[in-house]
Amino acid sequence: MDATALWEHAVLQAQRMLDTPQGVIAIVSVAIAGGLVIAASFVKTMIPLRWLAVGSNVGFIAYAAFMPSLPMLLLHATLLPINLWRVLQMLRLTRQVQAAVASQDDSGVWLKPYMRSQRMAAGRVLFKKGDHADRLYLLASGRVELVEIGVTLEPGRIFGEIAFFAPDRRRTMTARCLKPCLVLSIDEITVRELYHQNPDFGFALVALIAGRLSDDVRRLERRLTDPPVNLRDPTIS
């Protein structure tokens, strides 16, 4: 069958479909679904992309139901709940991130669904100064000490984020468990995926790092302005 015959056959099929309400619905549905697939190729962020995928799934399901086409129906009936779950997951993350930024909450609770947990004994070193930074951490329980500055981290604290994004990717401090700890961590690949999928996630990380750097600057300023400690015993002449 040549191209002309194929075209005439397609036109005849379309005319037959337009003669019935079911056919009209099928044609409109597949046209909308196809348009959404094309529009999805121009979208750069994940949430609009998932919504377009959901819409195209619904359109193809309607077309497959009215034609009918069992393989197409099964395919898009399988993809629809997956795409719905992913878009709802991204929307939930967006709300959590926006709430954390608005309240200046740096606890990182919104990261938990994407993190892997690990129990560590007292005295265990999570990372040493100079190590390559390949993970971001959240302390769920226990206490962690930053050895070089003597700071103790309490549960709910994100740490290791500055070196994670530093140019040389090297740890500037050593983190050691003072008690048995439950530590959550997220790797670089997952962070990059979330960053590209959800711009609000990226802004939250920038706000978190900026806040920590501001705290470091204020701590340094206090050290510089505090009067020096007189180590000499005043009773000794």
GIGIMO-V66219 format. One record per pair of residues at least 12 apart in sequence whose ideal C-beta (glycine too) atoms are under 10 Angstrom apart, sorted by the first residue. I is the first residue (numbers start at 0). J is the second residue. Records with the same first field share a line. If there is no record, write none. Layout:
# GIGIMO-V66219
I = J + J
This chain:
# GIGIMO-V66219
13 = 26
16 = 65 + 66
19 = 65
20 = 65
21 = 61 + 64 + 65 + 66 + 67
22 = 65 + 66
23 = 65
24 = 61 + 62 + 64 + 65
25 = 58 + 61 + 62 + 63 + 64 + 65 + 66 + 67 + 68
26 = 62 + 65 + 66
27 = 58 + 61 + 62
28 = 55 + 57 + 58 + 59 + 60 + 61 + 62 + 63 + 64 + 65 + 66
29 = 55 + 58 + 59 + 61 + 62 + 63 + 65 + 66 + 71
30 = 58 + 62
31 = 54 + 55 + 57 + 58 + 59 + 61 + 62
32 = 51 + 54 + 55 + 56 + 57 + 58 + 59 + 60 + 61 + 62 + 63 + 75
33 = 55 + 58 + 59 + 62
34 = 51 + 54 + 55 + 58
35 = 50 + 51 + 52 + 53 + 54 + 55 + 56 + 57 + 58 + 59
36 = 51 + 52 + 54 + 55 + 58 + 59
37 = 51 + 55
38 = 51 + 54 + 55
39 = 51 + 52 + 54 + 55
43 = 195 + 198
44 = 89 + 195 + 196 + 197 + 198 + 199
45 = 85 + 86 + 88 + 89 + 192 + 193 + 195 + 196 + 197 + 198
46 = 85 + 86 + 88 + 89 + 90 + 92 + 93 + 196 + 197 + 198 + 199
47 = 86
48 = 82 + 85 + 86 + 89 + 196
49 = 81 + 82 + 83 + 84 + 85 + 86 + 87 + 88 + 89 + 90 + 196
50 = 82 + 83 + 86 + 89 + 90
51 = 82 + 86
52 = 75 + 78 + 79 + 81 + 82 + 83 + 85 + 86
53 = 78 + 79 + 80 + 81 + 82 + 83 + 85 + 86
54 = 82
55 = 75 + 78 + 79 + 82
56 = 74 + 75 + 76 + 77 + 78 + 79 + 80 + 81 + 82 + 83
57 = 75 + 79 + 82
58 = 75
59 = 71 + 72 + 74 + 75 + 76 + 78 + 79
60 = 72 + 73 + 74 + 75 + 76 + 78 + 79
61 = 75
62 = 75
63 = 75 + 76
64 = 76
85 = 196
88 = 112 + 113 + 196 + 197
89 = 193 + 196 + 197 + 199 + 200
90 = 197
91 = 109 + 112
92 = 109 + 110 + 112 + 113 + 193 + 196 + 197 + 199 + 200 + 203
93 = 109 + 197 + 198 + 199 + 200 + 203
94 = 109 + 199
95 = 108 + 109 + 110 + 111 + 112 + 199 + 200 + 203
96 = 109 + 110 + 193 + 197 + 198 + 199 + 200 + 201 + 202 + 203 + 204 + 206
97 = 109 + 199 + 202 + 203
98 = 203
99 = 199 + 203 + 206 + 207
100 = 199 + 202 + 203 + 205 + 206 + 207
103 = 206 + 207 + 210
104 = 155 + 203 + 207
105 = 155 + 156 + 157 + 160 + 203 + 206 + 207 + 208 + 210 + 211 + 214
106 = 137 + 138 + 154 + 155 + 156 + 157
107 = 135 + 136 + 137 + 138 + 139 + 155 + 156 + 157 + 158 + 160 + 183 + 185 + 203 + 204 + 207
108 = 137 + 139 + 155 + 157
109 = 199 + 200 + 203
110 = 135 + 137 + 157 + 183 + 184 + 185 + 189 + 190 + 193 + 200 + 203 + 204
111 = 137 + 139 + 183 + 185
113 = 183 + 185 + 186 + 189 + 190 + 192 + 193 + 200
114 = 134 + 135 + 136 + 137 + 139 + 182 + 183 + 184 + 185 + 186 + 189
115 = 134 + 182 + 183 + 184 + 185 + 186 + 189
116 = 137 + 139 + 181 + 182 + 183 + 184
117 = 136 + 139 + 180 + 181 + 182 + 183 + 184
118 = 139 + 140 + 141 + 176 + 179 + 180 + 181 + 182
119 = 141 + 143 + 175 + 176 + 178 + 179 + 180 + 181 + 182
120 = 141 + 176 + 178 + 179 + 180
121 = 141 + 142 + 175 + 176 + 177 + 178 + 179 + 180
122 = 175 + 176 + 177 + 178 + 179
123 = 141 + 143 + 174 + 175 + 176 + 177 + 179 + 180 + 182
124 = 146 + 173 + 174 + 175 + 176
125 = 138 + 143 + 158 + 159 + 170 + 173 + 174 + 175 + 176 + 180 + 182 + 184
126 = 158 + 159 + 162 + 170 + 172 + 173 + 174 + 175
127 = 146 + 170 + 172 + 173 + 174 + 175
128 = 145 + 146 + 147 + 162 + 169 + 170 + 171 + 172 + 173 + 174
129 = 162 + 167 + 169 + 170 + 171 + 172 + 173
130 = 159 + 162 + 168 + 169 + 170 + 173 + 174
131 = 162 + 167 + 168 + 169 + 170
132 = 159 + 160 + 161 + 162 + 163 + 164 + 165 + 167 + 168 + 169 + 170 + 171 + 187
133 = 159 + 162 + 163 + 168 + 184 + 186 + 187 + 188
134 = 159 + 163 + 182 + 183 + 184 + 185 + 186 + 187 + 189 + 190
135 = 157 + 158 + 159 + 160 + 162 + 163 + 164 + 183 + 184 + 185 + 186 + 187 + 189 + 190 + 204 + 207
136 = 152 + 156 + 157 + 158 + 159 + 160 + 163 + 174 + 180 + 182 + 183 + 184 + 185
137 = 154 + 155 + 156 + 157 + 158 + 159 + 160 + 181 + 182 + 183 + 184 + 185
138 = 152 + 153 + 154 + 155 + 156 + 157 + 158 + 174 + 176 + 180 + 181 + 182 + 183
139 = 154 + 155 + 156 + 180 + 181 + 182 + 183
140 = 153 + 154 + 155 + 178 + 179 + 180 + 181 + 182
141 = 153 + 154 + 176 + 177 + 178 + 179 + 180 + 181 + 182
142 = 154 + 156 + 175 + 176 + 177 + 178 + 179 + 180
143 = 156 + 158 + 159 + 174 + 175 + 176 + 177 + 178 + 180 + 182
144 = 172 + 173 + 174 + 175 + 176 + 177 + 178
145 = 158 + 159 + 171 + 172 + 173 + 174 + 175
146 = 172 + 173 + 174 + 175
147 = 171 + 172 + 173 + 174
148 = 171 + 172 + 173 + 215 + 218
150 = 172 + 218
151 = 177
152 = 174 + 177 + 180
154 = 180 + 181
157 = 183 + 185 + 204 + 207 + 208 + 211
158 = 172 + 174 + 182 + 211
159 = 171 + 172 + 174 + 184
160 = 190 + 204 + 207 + 208 + 211
161 = 207 + 208 + 211 + 212 + 215
163 = 185 + 186 + 187 + 190 + 204 + 208
164 = 187 + 190 + 204 + 205 + 208
165 = 208
168 = 187
190 = 204
